Amino acid sequence: QQPVQSPQAVILREGEDAVINCSSSKALYSVHWYRQKHGEAPVFLMILLKGGEQKGHEKISASFNEKKQQSSLYLTASQLSYSGTYFCGTEYNNDMRFGAGTRLTVKP
Amino acid sequence: DVKVTQSSRYLVKRTGEKVFLECVQDMDHENMFWYRQDPGLGLRLIYFSYDVKMKEKGDIPEGYSVSREKKERFSLILESASTNQTSMYLCASSFLGAGGQPQHFGDGTRLSIL
């Protein structure tokens, strides 16, 4: 039931771009994205709803393909502060499942 | 700001003990969740609750139980702790309702079972 994330890990230089993918086998109501820094709690980044609505408060973009049950998180012009583990969460009928995470490392 | 507080940051217990992990949220959220986080496996849902005295099993409920007697508090119980339950445990809460609601996480409890 867990969504599948790819890649498992990515290393970038400052200023480079990255895409993190999330796919599910179930018909989804929404997709959530969170970032967790080492030793800290996961922090909400964005929700993408069925029908195209997005809710978030950071300068990060994402897409949600309802037909394919896939979502992608786009990190552009990466900064050192973007480092962390990114989790997607897939929501179906108030039931949430998270992926295994993608570890993103941004180097100077 | 939403505050989700877990009672202990670190906890060490012995095999066979009954272990209680407590979580309290201050935003009147209907939903509360317990996850287990292990390297390479991400966040796995143990139990969740959408109302007082209501609970639903997640993906890995075996060996765990939960209690929600008050809306703000959600407890995770390890009935008889075993070494394979050594892990990081995260509690989260959210509003119930249409439109997708973000989850707010506590800082986690790192539990070691010896």
Backbone of each chain as ProteinMPNN parsed JSONL, in Angstrom:
{"seq_chain_A": "QQPVQSPQAVILREGEDAVINCSSSKALYSVHWYRQKHGEAPVFLMILLKGGEQKGHEKISASFNEKKQQSSLYLTASQLSYSGTYFCGTEYNNDMRFGAGTRLTVKP", "coords_chain_A": {"N_chain_A": [[0.817, -1.209, 0.0], [2.132, 1.131, 0.363], [3.257, 4.052, -1.315], [5.505, 4.275, -4.136], [8.668, 5.639, -4.295], [11.033, 7.468, -6.257], [14.156, 8.908, -7.274], [15.999, 6.814, -4.903], [18.02, 8.162, -3.685], [19.742, 11.249, -4.165], [22.344, 13.363, -5.275], [23.325, 16.676, -5.407], [24.784, 19.688, -6.801], [24.88, 22.989, -5.525], [22.422, 25.075, -6.94], [21.689, 23.373, -8.964], [19.083, 21.338, -10.491], [16.396, 19.152, -9.434], [14.3, 16.248, -9.61], [11.782, 14.497, -7.987], [10.022, 11.524, -7.802], [6.804, 9.967, -7.343], [4.689, 7.237, -7.018], [1.585, 5.458, -7.123], [-0.484, 2.571, -6.67], [-3.118, 2.831, -6.233], [-6.251, 4.557, -6.659], [-6.136, 7.916, -6.103], [-6.916, 10.486, -3.682], [-5.48, 12.683, -2.847], [-2.086, 13.942, -2.928], [0.638, 14.251, -0.775], [3.528, 16.14, 0.141], [6.513, 16.042, 2.045], [9.318, 17.211, 3.944], [12.144, 16.057, 5.671], [14.603, 16.88, 7.9], [17.734, 15.797, 9.223], [17.342, 14.281, 12.332], [15.106, 15.733, 12.939], [11.532, 16.522, 12.931], [9.312, 15.506, 10.272], [8.355, 17.968, 7.875], [5.652, 19.72, 6.528], [5.285, 20.34, 3.06], [3.711, 20.537, 0.669], [0.451, 20.002, -0.736], [-1.252, 18.207, -3.209], [-4.221, 18.132, -4.877], [-6.799, 15.992, -6.109], [-8.097, 16.956, -9.163], [-6.619, 19.184, -9.473], [-6.04, 21.269, -7.7], [-3.67, 22.956, -5.638], [-1.961, 23.088, -2.541], [0.209, 24.805, -0.54], [3.185, 26.181, 0.999], [5.715, 26.836, 0.354], [8.385, 27.686, -1.9], [8.258, 25.616, -3.946], [7.583, 23.427, -6.571], [5.132, 21.167, -7.912], [3.621, 18.318, -9.491], [0.651, 16.465, -10.346], [-0.47, 13.628, -11.673], [-3.422, 12.41, -12.267], [-4.523, 10.292, -13.687], [-2.471, 8.472, -14.01], [-1.783, 8.119, -11.411], [0.414, 9.379, -10.28], [2.941, 11.512, -8.919], [5.119, 14.321, -9.057], [7.854, 16.036, -7.635], [9.369, 19.126, -7.94], [12.447, 20.545, -7.665], [14.069, 23.398, -8.014], [16.995, 25.223, -8.893], [18.633, 24.485, -6.62], [19.287, 24.847, -3.107], [21.557, 24.825, -0.304], [20.013, 24.428, 1.946], [18.002, 22.802, 1.093], [18.64, 20.208, 1.477], [17.915, 16.987, 2.761], [15.513, 14.445, 3.667], [12.971, 13.527, 1.514], [9.564, 12.903, 1.573], [6.794, 11.369, 0.03], [3.303, 11.341, 0.505], [0.416, 9.458, 0.149], [-3.005, 9.876, -0.173], [-6.042, 8.361, 0.504], [-9.359, 8.317, 0.961], [-9.254, 9.42, 3.597], [-7.17, 7.987, 4.545], [-3.81, 7.594, 4.964], [-0.679, 6.978, 3.415], [2.86, 6.681, 3.448], [5.768, 7.032, 1.357], [9.028, 5.433, 0.989], [10.936, 7.358, 1.009], [13.203, 9.893, -0.284], [16.512, 10.624, -0.304], [18.01, 13.665, -0.349], [20.899, 15.392, -1.136], [22.571, 18.375, -1.06], [25.366, 19.906, -2.248], [28.017, 22.316, -1.748]], "CA_chain_A": [[0.0, 0.0, 0.0], [3.004, 2.299, 0.355], [3.641, 4.529, -2.648], [6.894, 4.017, -4.515], [9.397, 6.862, -4.608], [12.303, 7.351, -6.968], [15.158, 7.916, -6.881], [16.166, 6.631, -3.455], [18.934, 9.201, -3.221], [20.304, 12.1, -5.214], [23.328, 14.344, -4.811], [23.344, 17.83, -6.3], [25.538, 20.886, -6.465], [24.033, 24.185, -5.395], [21.985, 25.662, -8.199], [21.179, 22.35, -9.881], [17.677, 20.986, -10.336], [16.113, 17.742, -9.154], [12.902, 15.806, -9.664], [11.502, 13.313, -7.173], [8.778, 10.939, -8.283], [6.006, 9.184, -6.402], [3.604, 6.573, -7.748], [0.729, 4.61, -6.313], [-1.331, 1.657, -7.434], [-4.507, 3.107, -5.879], [-6.818, 5.833, -7.092], [-5.824, 8.8, -4.987], [-7.603, 11.755, -3.47], [-4.469, 13.737, -2.809], [-0.686, 13.576, -2.686], [1.322, 15.179, 0.123], [4.991, 16.105, 0.146], [7.116, 16.486, 3.302], [10.781, 17.148, 4.021], [12.647, 15.796, 7.017], [16.04, 17.058, 8.107], [18.259, 14.815, 10.159], [17.051, 14.526, 13.744], [13.937, 16.601, 13.107], [10.251, 15.996, 12.474], [8.94, 15.864, 8.899], [7.657, 19.247, 7.757], [4.774, 19.789, 5.369], [5.661, 21.196, 1.938], [2.69, 20.766, -0.351], [-0.586, 19.016, -1.047], [-1.863, 18.293, -4.533], [-5.525, 17.486, -4.795], [-7.471, 15.533, -7.322], [-8.769, 18.106, -9.748], [-5.626, 20.179, -9.838], [-5.733, 22.288, -6.705], [-2.447, 22.763, -4.871], [-1.851, 23.863, -1.314], [1.566, 24.735, -0.012], [3.649, 27.492, 1.431], [7.122, 27.044, 0.027], [8.643, 27.889, -3.329], [8.544, 24.334, -4.553], [6.468, 23.085, -7.449], [4.857, 19.743, -8.033], [2.546, 17.948, -10.402], [-0.107, 15.277, -9.954], [-1.139, 13.02, -12.805], [-4.468, 11.58, -11.648], [-4.755, 9.067, -14.461], [-1.363, 7.545, -13.746], [-1.568, 8.078, -9.958], [1.821, 9.735, -10.08], [3.238, 12.896, -8.597], [6.537, 14.672, -9.109], [8.256, 17.239, -6.911], [10.415, 19.797, -8.702], [13.299, 21.434, -6.883], [14.88, 24.121, -8.98], [18.043, 26.083, -8.331], [18.695, 23.98, -5.251], [20.111, 25.517, -2.093], [22.05, 23.908, 0.741], [18.918, 24.169, 2.888], [17.08, 21.802, 0.536], [19.095, 18.867, 1.868], [17.031, 16.285, 3.686], [14.786, 13.319, 3.068], [11.652, 13.937, 1.033], [8.571, 11.828, 1.588], [5.46, 11.616, -0.488], [2.212, 10.645, 1.191], [-0.746, 9.331, -0.719], [-4.213, 9.874, 0.636], [-7.243, 7.768, -0.077], [-10.443, 8.147, 1.928], [-8.726, 9.773, 4.92], [-6.173, 6.983, 4.87], [-2.557, 8.121, 4.433], [0.497, 6.109, 3.408], [4.063, 7.385, 3.003], [6.805, 6.29, 0.664], [10.253, 5.143, 1.742], [11.732, 8.576, 1.097], [14.312, 10.183, -1.189], [17.506, 11.441, 0.399], [18.59, 14.687, -1.215], [22.072, 16.07, -0.573], [23.03, 19.499, -1.874], [26.736, 20.267, -1.871], [28.423, 23.649, -2.232]], "C_chain_A": [[0.854, 1.263, 0.0], [3.261, 2.743, -1.075], [5.131, 4.282, -2.876], [7.546, 5.334, -4.917], [10.671, 6.542, -5.385], [12.847, 8.741, -7.259], [15.215, 7.758, -5.362], [17.047, 7.721, -2.877], [19.436, 9.997, -4.411], [21.25, 13.112, -4.578], [23.421, 15.454, -5.855], [24.411, 18.824, -5.87], [24.547, 22.03, -6.332], [23.68, 24.739, -6.768], [21.445, 24.666, -9.204], [19.721, 22.018, -9.556], [17.53, 19.493, -10.033], [14.621, 17.481, -9.272], [12.779, 14.525, -8.844], [10.12, 12.816, -7.563], [8.124, 10.056, -7.238], [4.87, 8.537, -7.182], [2.869, 5.616, -6.828], [-0.094, 3.706, -7.211], [-2.815, 1.926, -7.173], [-4.963, 4.443, -6.454], [-6.776, 6.791, -5.905], [-6.739, 10.002, -4.906], [-6.612, 12.909, -3.467], [-3.083, 13.132, -2.626], [-0.066, 14.665, -1.82], [2.821, 15.037, -0.067], [5.518, 16.728, 1.445], [8.629, 16.398, 3.176], [11.19, 16.95, 5.468], [14.157, 15.999, 7.032], [16.472, 16.124, 9.23], [17.963, 15.202, 11.609], [15.832, 15.391, 14.001], [12.669, 15.913, 12.622], [10.044, 16.329, 11.003], [8.119, 17.154, 8.897], [6.877, 19.274, 6.453], [5.305, 20.761, 4.317], [4.465, 21.552, 1.068], [1.677, 19.637, -0.381], [-1.085, 19.271, -2.455], [-3.148, 17.479, -4.492], [-5.987, 17.006, -6.16], [-8.259, 16.709, -7.879], [-7.847, 19.277, -9.983], [-5.291, 21.213, -8.794], [-4.446, 21.944, -5.97], [-2.507, 23.616, -3.617], [-0.441, 23.715, -0.79], [2.039, 26.11, 0.358], [5.134, 27.691, 1.161], [7.272, 27.162, -1.481], [9.132, 26.596, -3.962], [7.342, 23.975, -5.414], [6.327, 21.579, -7.554], [3.728, 19.533, -9.008], [1.884, 16.672, -9.909], [-0.85, 14.794, -11.184], [-2.159, 12.024, -12.26], [-4.659, 10.264, -12.388], [-3.693, 8.024, -14.159], [-1.109, 7.361, -12.257], [-0.102, 8.356, -9.637], [1.942, 11.211, -9.725], [4.742, 13.116, -8.693], [6.756, 15.975, -8.372], [9.456, 17.841, -7.631], [11.157, 20.772, -7.792], [14.248, 22.121, -7.849], [15.862, 25.041, -8.272], [18.283, 25.739, -6.869], [19.655, 24.779, -4.371], [20.553, 24.486, -1.068], [20.929, 23.507, 1.687], [17.911, 23.15, 2.361], [17.47, 20.375, 0.941], [18.155, 18.263, 2.904], [16.415, 15.095, 2.976], [13.378, 13.766, 2.741], [10.731, 12.721, 0.991], [7.324, 12.27, 0.833], [4.476, 10.795, 0.332], [1.016, 10.614, 0.279], [-1.992, 9.102, 0.124], [-5.376, 9.291, -0.136], [-8.25, 7.586, 1.029], [-9.958, 8.34, 3.365], [-7.653, 8.804, 5.407], [-4.869, 7.406, 4.195], [-1.471, 7.065, 4.496], [1.672, 6.909, 2.866], [5.003, 6.445, 2.261], [8.05, 6.127, 1.528], [11.19, 6.341, 1.826], [12.822, 8.663, 0.036], [15.274, 11.1, -0.457], [18.18, 12.373, -0.59], [19.742, 15.364, -0.483], [22.5, 17.155, -1.541], [24.396, 19.92, -1.358], [27.106, 21.632, -2.434], [29.145, 23.567, -3.578]], "O_chain_A": [[0.363, 2.345, -0.324], [3.463, 1.908, -1.956], [5.903, 4.105, -1.934], [7.035, 6.054, -5.774], [11.294, 5.497, -5.198], [12.066, 9.668, -7.472], [14.549, 8.491, -4.629], [16.86, 8.155, -1.741], [19.541, 9.48, -5.523], [20.993, 13.641, -3.497], [23.577, 15.186, -7.046], [24.878, 18.806, -4.731], [23.493, 22.024, -6.966], [24.536, 24.855, -7.645], [20.814, 25.054, -10.187], [19.204, 22.37, -8.496], [18.413, 18.689, -10.332], [13.795, 18.369, -9.063], [13.571, 13.595, -8.994], [9.167, 13.592, -7.643], [8.784, 9.479, -6.373], [4.163, 9.217, -7.926], [3.438, 5.047, -5.896], [-0.366, 4.034, -8.366], [-3.676, 1.322, -7.813], [-4.156, 5.339, -6.7], [-7.317, 6.502, -4.838], [-7.266, 10.476, -5.912], [-6.88, 13.977, -4.018], [-2.932, 11.977, -2.228], [-0.223, 15.855, -2.096], [3.323, 13.961, -0.392], [5.052, 17.778, 1.886], [9.153, 15.604, 2.394], [10.655, 17.589, 6.374], [14.89, 15.367, 6.271], [15.669, 15.721, 10.072], [18.29, 16.303, 12.051], [15.549, 15.746, 15.145], [12.721, 14.86, 11.986], [10.556, 17.344, 10.531], [7.305, 17.397, 9.788], [7.393, 18.894, 5.402], [5.725, 21.871, 4.645], [4.232, 22.722, 0.764], [1.991, 18.482, -0.095], [-1.312, 20.416, -2.847], [-3.155, 16.304, -4.126], [-5.613, 17.544, -7.203], [-8.997, 17.374, -7.152], [-8.234, 20.258, -10.618], [-4.341, 21.975, -8.976], [-4.167, 20.774, -5.711], [-3.038, 24.727, -3.63], [0.044, 22.597, -0.617], [1.372, 27.103, 0.065], [5.741, 28.622, 1.69], [6.38, 26.778, -2.237], [10.261, 26.5, -4.444], [6.201, 24.204, -5.012], [7.271, 20.825, -7.318], [2.971, 20.454, -9.314], [2.474, 15.898, -9.155], [-1.753, 15.468, -11.679], [-1.797, 10.924, -11.841], [-4.93, 9.235, -11.769], [-3.988, 6.833, -14.064], [-0.293, 6.521, -11.876], [0.525, 7.663, -8.835], [1.153, 12.043, -10.171], [5.534, 12.207, -8.442], [5.952, 16.902, -8.466], [10.44, 17.151, -7.9], [10.569, 21.696, -7.229], [15.127, 21.484, -8.43], [15.585, 25.565, -7.193], [18.154, 26.591, -5.989], [20.673, 25.303, -4.825], [19.981, 23.399, -0.983], [20.897, 22.377, 2.175], [17.054, 22.686, 3.113], [16.688, 19.443, 0.753], [17.67, 18.95, 3.803], [16.757, 14.782, 1.836], [12.677, 14.316, 3.589], [11.074, 11.668, 0.453], [6.86, 13.401, 0.981], [4.787, 9.695, 0.79], [0.642, 11.633, -0.301], [-2.021, 8.248, 1.011], [-5.654, 9.675, -1.272], [-8.033, 6.791, 1.943], [-10.227, 7.513, 4.237], [-7.285, 8.825, 6.581], [-4.832, 7.56, 2.975], [-1.344, 6.344, 5.486], [1.516, 7.712, 1.947], [5.031, 5.238, 2.503], [8.112, 6.623, 2.653], [12.131, 6.343, 2.62], [13.299, 7.649, -0.474], [14.913, 12.201, -0.041], [18.831, 11.938, -1.539], [19.587, 15.845, 0.639], [22.762, 16.881, -2.713], [24.559, 20.247, -0.183], [26.578, 22.055, -3.462], [29.551, 24.593, -4.124]]}, "seq_chain_B": "DVKVTQSSRYLVKRTGEKVFLECVQDMDHENMFWYRQDPGLGLRLIYFSYDVKMKEKGDIPEGYSVSREKKERFSLILESASTNQTSMYLCASSFLGAGGQPQHFGDGTRLSIL", "coords_chain_B": {"N_chain_B": [[0.892, 28.336, 15.965], [0.781, 24.855, 15.227], [1.134, 22.397, 17.701], [2.585, 19.372, 18.317], [3.185, 17.111, 20.688], [5.379, 14.734, 21.88], [5.838, 12.418, 24.467], [8.375, 11.48, 25.287], [11.731, 11.879, 24.196], [13.797, 10.094, 23.963], [13.897, 6.646, 24.798], [14.458, 3.811, 26.768], [13.853, 0.448, 27.098], [13.077, -2.833, 28.434], [12.992, -6.154, 27.061], [9.812, -7.655, 26.83], [8.546, -5.883, 28.529], [5.732, -3.702, 29.124], [5.04, -0.984, 27.177], [4.451, 2.472, 26.99], [3.748, 5.024, 24.748], [3.263, 8.42, 24.491], [1.222, 10.96, 23.009], [0.36, 14.278, 22.38], [-1.751, 16.77, 21.066], [-2.392, 20.215, 20.239], [-4.278, 21.472, 18.663], [-6.923, 20.807, 18.278], [-7.35, 18.783, 16.445], [-8.984, 16.27, 14.524], [-7.949, 13.899, 13.448], [-5.449, 11.539, 14.312], [-2.232, 10.006, 14.247], [0.007, 7.199, 14.334], [3.277, 6.444, 13.472], [5.958, 4.364, 12.39], [9.405, 4.683, 11.942], [11.944, 3.502, 10.019], [15.277, 2.995, 8.754], [15.469, 3.201, 5.247], [12.916, 2.232, 4.947], [11.075, 4.151, 5.297], [8.177, 5.95, 6.452], [6.015, 4.075, 8.224], [2.676, 3.223, 8.689], [1.152, 2.605, 11.752], [-1.177, 2.7, 13.449], [-4.197, 4.616, 13.178], [-6.445, 7.263, 14.168], [-9.613, 8.721, 13.922], [-11.362, 9.89, 15.56], [-12.465, 10.322, 18.959], [-12.058, 7.393, 20.842], [-12.139, 5.902, 18.556], [-10.45, 3.812, 16.227], [-8.176, 2.74, 13.709], [-6.546, 0.137, 11.986], [-3.266, 0.28, 10.694], [-0.626, -0.431, 8.433], [1.156, -2.04, 9.854], [0.192, -3.217, 12.435], [0.631, -5.275, 14.255], [1.511, -6.393, 17.435], [1.176, -4.008, 18.632], [-1.001, -1.644, 20.281], [-3.543, 0.889, 20.613], [-4.783, 3.87, 22.212], [-7.389, 6.173, 22.579], [-8.734, 8.275, 24.461], [-9.289, 10.903, 24.931], [-9.73, 13.775, 22.856], [-7.376, 15.198, 22.278], [-5.27, 13.512, 22.835], [-3.298, 10.703, 22.045], [-2.36, 7.484, 22.442], [0.237, 5.117, 22.114], [0.735, 1.703, 22.523], [2.956, -0.777, 23.416], [2.493, -3.992, 23.796], [3.983, -6.194, 24.76], [7.101, -5.692, 24.798], [9.481, -6.157, 22.184], [12.733, -6.873, 20.759], [12.715, -6.307, 18.045], [11.107, -4.152, 17.837], [12.516, -1.95, 18.304], [13.039, 1.293, 17.333], [12.338, 4.441, 15.589], [9.627, 6.354, 16.586], [6.928, 8.138, 15.369], [4.481, 10.572, 15.92], [1.533, 12.04, 14.553], [-0.816, 14.619, 13.592], [-3.929, 15.813, 12.202], [-6.482, 17.844, 10.631], [-9.761, 16.613, 10.023], [-11.408, 16.084, 6.973], [-12.631, 17.194, 3.779], [-10.556, 18.091, 1.018], [-7.933, 17.619, 1.527], [-5.731, 17.555, 4.109], [-2.916, 18.851, 5.758], [-0.46, 16.961, 7.569], [0.755, 17.232, 10.874], [3.692, 16.797, 12.605], [5.127, 15.267, 15.531], [8.261, 15.468, 17.4], [9.27, 12.962, 17.596], [9.968, 9.737, 19.104], [12.707, 7.99, 20.083], [13.007, 4.731, 20.47], [14.481, 2.162, 22.271], [14.78, -1.265, 22.648], [15.949, -3.518, 24.878]], "CA_chain_B": [[1.462, 27.147, 15.346], [0.365, 23.564, 15.765], [2.147, 21.744, 18.51], [2.382, 17.956, 18.609], [4.203, 16.811, 21.694], [5.554, 13.345, 22.285], [6.232, 12.485, 25.88], [9.796, 11.228, 25.495], [12.56, 11.923, 22.982], [14.531, 8.829, 23.972], [13.346, 5.72, 25.78], [15.085, 2.498, 26.763], [13.035, -0.513, 27.845], [13.544, -4.222, 28.358], [12.129, -7.132, 26.395], [8.692, -8.128, 27.636], [7.867, -4.804, 29.247], [4.639, -2.981, 28.483], [5.584, 0.348, 26.937], [3.456, 3.473, 26.588], [4.228, 6.243, 24.111], [2.15, 9.368, 24.539], [1.239, 12.051, 22.042], [-0.67, 15.277, 22.65], [-1.775, 17.882, 20.105], [-3.115, 21.344, 20.835], [-5.028, 22.18, 17.627], [-8.276, 20.279, 18.126], [-7.394, 17.941, 15.255], [-9.737, 15.026, 14.66], [-7.113, 12.745, 13.089], [-4.126, 11.345, 14.904], [-1.557, 8.886, 13.592], [1.286, 6.704, 14.824], [4.136, 5.864, 12.45], [7.265, 3.843, 12.767], [10.359, 5.067, 10.912], [13.168, 2.701, 9.973], [16.083, 3.335, 7.57], [15.136, 2.519, 4.002], [11.504, 1.815, 4.898], [10.23, 5.338, 5.378], [7.193, 6.036, 7.528], [4.995, 3.041, 8.087], [1.542, 3.517, 9.549], [0.831, 1.551, 12.709], [-2.604, 2.9, 13.716], [-4.673, 5.985, 13.192], [-7.731, 7.488, 14.822], [-10.291, 9.902, 13.386], [-12.273, 10.412, 16.572], [-12.263, 9.724, 20.277], [-12.4, 5.974, 20.975], [-12.124, 5.229, 17.257], [-9.102, 3.48, 15.771], [-8.091, 1.932, 12.505], [-5.23, -0.455, 11.807], [-2.462, 0.649, 9.539], [0.037, -1.541, 7.744], [1.951, -2.893, 10.749], [-0.368, -3.095, 13.787], [0.913, -6.432, 15.112], [2.348, -6.114, 18.6], [0.848, -2.666, 19.13], [-2.388, -1.226, 20.436], [-3.64, 2.335, 20.806], [-5.883, 4.348, 23.041], [-7.731, 7.59, 22.411], [-9.821, 8.583, 25.388], [-9.568, 12.328, 24.76], [-9.445, 14.187, 21.48], [-6.028, 15.714, 22.104], [-4.231, 12.562, 23.253], [-3.305, 9.415, 21.341], [-1.294, 6.689, 23.055], [0.663, 3.869, 21.464], [1.098, 0.739, 23.561], [3.624, -2.011, 23.03], [1.95, -4.884, 24.817], [5.114, -6.941, 25.32], [8.13, -5.163, 23.895], [10.482, -7.084, 21.648], [13.87, -6.138, 20.202], [12.418, -5.837, 16.688], [10.33, -2.917, 17.927], [13.44, -0.832, 18.422], [12.778, 2.134, 16.164], [11.861, 5.798, 15.825], [8.167, 6.418, 16.495], [6.453, 9.488, 15.107], [3.053, 10.843, 16.029], [1.098, 13.164, 13.72], [-2.242, 14.942, 13.683], [-4.451, 16.65, 11.132], [-7.925, 18.017, 10.603], [-10.539, 15.697, 9.193], [-12.255, 16.825, 6.057], [-12.325, 17.203, 2.346], [-9.596, 19.102, 0.61], [-6.565, 17.247, 1.87], [-5.239, 18.311, 5.263], [-1.528, 18.499, 6.07], [-0.196, 16.344, 8.86], [1.747, 17.904, 11.706], [4.408, 15.736, 13.295], [5.933, 15.488, 16.723], [9.699, 15.321, 17.199], [9.625, 11.547, 17.572], [10.535, 9.029, 20.25], [13.609, 6.912, 19.684], [12.803, 3.658, 21.447], [15.402, 1.02, 22.228], [14.344, -2.405, 23.462], [17.145, -4.324, 25.151]], "C_chain_B": [[0.968, 25.88, 16.029], [1.5, 22.948, 16.569], [1.721, 20.299, 18.746], [3.527, 17.538, 19.504], [4.217, 15.33, 22.014], [6.277, 13.316, 23.623], [7.72, 12.298, 26.106], [10.53, 11.339, 24.169], [13.351, 10.61, 22.828], [13.966, 7.948, 25.085], [14.059, 4.39, 25.634], [14.263, 1.576, 27.655], [13.588, -1.917, 27.637], [12.505, -5.092, 27.65], [11.046, -7.619, 27.355], [7.958, -7.059, 28.411], [6.691, -4.28, 28.438], [5.069, -1.523, 28.389], [4.48, 1.278, 26.429], [4.169, 4.662, 25.948], [3.037, 7.185, 24.007], [2.338, 10.491, 23.525], [0.068, 12.982, 22.346], [-0.579, 16.38, 21.592], [-2.719, 18.966, 20.634], [-3.984, 22.091, 19.829], [-6.411, 21.617, 17.374], [-8.427, 19.446, 16.837], [-8.185, 16.667, 15.519], [-8.837, 13.803, 14.443], [-5.82, 12.72, 13.88], [-3.553, 10.036, 14.393], [-0.325, 8.476, 14.4], [2.016, 6.01, 13.677], [5.392, 5.31, 13.111], [8.207, 4.165, 11.61], [11.624, 4.257, 11.048], [13.929, 3.03, 8.699], [15.681, 2.508, 6.356], [13.683, 2.126, 3.862], [10.554, 3.003, 5.013], [9.336, 5.33, 6.593], [6.122, 4.988, 7.291], [3.914, 3.26, 9.155], [1.215, 2.322, 10.446], [-0.68, 1.561, 12.986], [-2.939, 4.359, 13.459], [-6.058, 6.053, 13.813], [-8.339, 8.758, 14.255], [-11.296, 10.489, 14.369], [-11.954, 9.74, 17.902], [-12.819, 8.293, 20.276], [-12.472, 5.237, 19.645], [-10.682, 4.953, 16.864], [-9.196, 2.609, 14.535], [-6.677, 1.372, 12.404], [-4.56, 0.113, 10.564], [-1.841, -0.583, 8.922], [0.748, -2.509, 8.678], [1.429, -2.828, 12.187], [0.036, -4.2, 14.762], [1.884, -6.052, 16.228], [2.086, -4.754, 19.229], [-0.656, -2.546, 19.393], [-2.378, 0.282, 20.677], [-4.829, 2.655, 21.699], [-6.11, 5.815, 22.755], [-8.985, 7.872, 23.228], [-10.232, 10.049, 25.321], [-9.097, 12.755, 23.376], [-7.979, 14.576, 21.291], [-4.92, 14.683, 22.347], [-4.408, 11.207, 22.553], [-2.105, 8.615, 21.839], [-1.031, 5.434, 22.236], [1.184, 2.944, 22.545], [1.769, -0.461, 22.911], [3.3, -3.02, 24.126], [3.044, -5.69, 25.531], [6.307, -6.66, 24.409], [9.11, -6.251, 23.456], [11.57, -6.264, 20.956], [13.577, -5.622, 18.787], [11.48, -4.622, 16.668], [11.207, -1.711, 18.254], [13.348, 0.013, 17.164], [12.525, 3.57, 16.599], [10.348, 5.793, 15.614], [7.744, 7.874, 16.376], [4.941, 9.541, 15.236], [2.721, 12.031, 15.136], [-0.388, 13.409, 13.94], [-2.639, 15.816, 12.515], [-5.942, 16.844, 11.329], [-8.54, 16.93, 9.727], [-11.314, 16.535, 8.199], [-11.771, 16.775, 4.639], [-11.277, 18.27, 2.07], [-8.179, 18.801, 0.995], [-6.013, 18.12, 2.977], [-3.814, 17.897, 5.589], [-1.422, 17.842, 7.444], [0.912, 17.129, 9.567], [2.376, 16.858, 12.612], [5.031, 16.207, 14.6], [7.401, 15.231, 16.414], [10.164, 13.867, 17.216], [10.145, 11.035, 18.903], [11.415, 7.925, 19.721], [13.571, 5.868, 20.786], [13.804, 2.54, 21.215], [14.886, -0.053, 23.17], [15.553, -3.336, 23.642], [16.788, -5.751, 25.562]], "O_chain_B": [[0.765, 25.844, 17.243], [2.663, 22.977, 16.167], [0.652, 20.03, 19.294], [4.694, 17.606, 19.119], [3.195, 14.747, 22.374], [7.202, 14.09, 23.869], [8.28, 12.896, 27.025], [10.005, 10.936, 23.131], [13.541, 10.1, 21.724], [13.606, 8.428, 26.161], [14.247, 3.894, 24.523], [14.01, 1.884, 28.82], [14.444, -2.152, 26.784], [11.31, -4.795, 27.649], [11.31, -7.947, 28.512], [6.856, -7.3, 28.903], [6.663, -4.402, 27.214], [5.419, -0.903, 29.393], [3.689, 0.915, 25.559], [5.084, 5.235, 26.538], [1.967, 6.824, 23.516], [3.458, 10.908, 23.228], [-1.063, 12.537, 22.545], [0.506, 16.859, 21.263], [-3.682, 18.697, 21.352], [-4.393, 23.221, 20.093], [-7.018, 21.921, 16.347], [-9.496, 19.415, 16.227], [-8.079, 16.061, 16.585], [-8.945, 12.805, 15.156], [-5.181, 13.75, 14.089], [-4.284, 9.079, 14.137], [0.301, 9.302, 15.064], [1.477, 5.13, 13.007], [5.81, 5.716, 14.195], [7.868, 3.952, 10.446], [12.302, 4.317, 12.073], [13.317, 3.315, 7.67], [15.567, 1.284, 6.425], [13.251, 1.727, 2.781], [9.346, 2.848, 4.839], [9.686, 4.776, 7.635], [5.416, 5.015, 6.284], [4.2, 3.451, 10.337], [1.029, 1.199, 9.979], [-1.366, 0.559, 12.782], [-2.069, 5.228, 13.516], [-6.746, 5.043, 13.964], [-7.649, 9.769, 14.121], [-11.993, 11.455, 14.06], [-11.263, 8.723, 17.953], [-13.911, 8.036, 19.769], [-12.831, 4.06, 19.614], [-9.793, 5.761, 17.134], [-10.149, 1.855, 14.342], [-5.712, 2.073, 12.709], [-5.195, 0.383, 9.544], [-2.453, -1.651, 8.89], [0.927, -3.678, 8.335], [2.17, -2.416, 13.08], [-0.192, -4.075, 15.965], [2.938, -5.465, 15.984], [2.699, -4.394, 20.234], [-1.466, -3.259, 18.799], [-1.325, 0.874, 20.915], [-5.732, 1.844, 21.908], [-5.168, 6.606, 22.694], [-10.115, 7.73, 22.761], [-11.375, 10.398, 25.617], [-8.181, 12.163, 22.806], [-7.404, 14.304, 20.237], [-3.75, 14.964, 22.086], [-5.506, 10.655, 22.485], [-0.961, 9.037, 21.669], [-1.95, 4.784, 21.738], [1.984, 3.352, 23.387], [1.233, -1.075, 21.988], [3.786, -2.902, 25.251], [3.023, -5.842, 26.752], [6.489, -7.314, 23.382], [9.504, -7.124, 24.229], [11.355, -5.102, 20.609], [14.135, -4.605, 18.377], [11.111, -4.133, 15.601], [10.713, -0.601, 18.453], [13.553, -0.485, 16.057], [12.499, 3.886, 17.788], [9.85, 5.298, 14.603], [8.145, 8.725, 17.17], [4.221, 8.678, 14.733], [3.542, 12.935, 14.979], [-1.118, 12.535, 14.407], [-1.798, 16.479, 11.907], [-6.586, 16.116, 12.084], [-7.902, 16.407, 8.813], [-11.827, 17.596, 8.554], [-10.647, 16.366, 4.349], [-11.146, 19.236, 2.821], [-7.297, 19.64, 0.812], [-5.847, 19.325, 2.784], [-3.531, 16.703, 5.687], [-2.198, 18.135, 8.354], [1.859, 17.613, 8.948], [1.674, 16.12, 13.303], [5.407, 17.369, 14.755], [7.747, 14.826, 15.304], [11.315, 13.574, 16.889], [10.686, 11.785, 19.715], [10.956, 7.034, 19.006], [14.048, 6.1, 21.896], [13.952, 2.039, 20.1], [14.593, 0.212, 24.335], [16.097, -3.865, 22.673], [17.68, -6.558, 25.826]]}, "name": "protein", "num_of_chains": 2, "seq": "QQPVQSPQAVILREGEDAVINCSSSKALYSVHWYRQKHGEAPVFLMILLKGGEQKGHEKISASFNEKKQQSSLYLTASQLSYSGTYFCGTEYNNDMRFGAGTRLTVKPDVKVTQSSRYLVKRTGEKVFLECVQDMDHENMFWYRQDPGLGLRLIYFSYDVKMKEKGDIPEGYSVSREKKERFSLILESASTNQTSMYLCASSFLGAGGQPQHFGDGTRLSIL"}
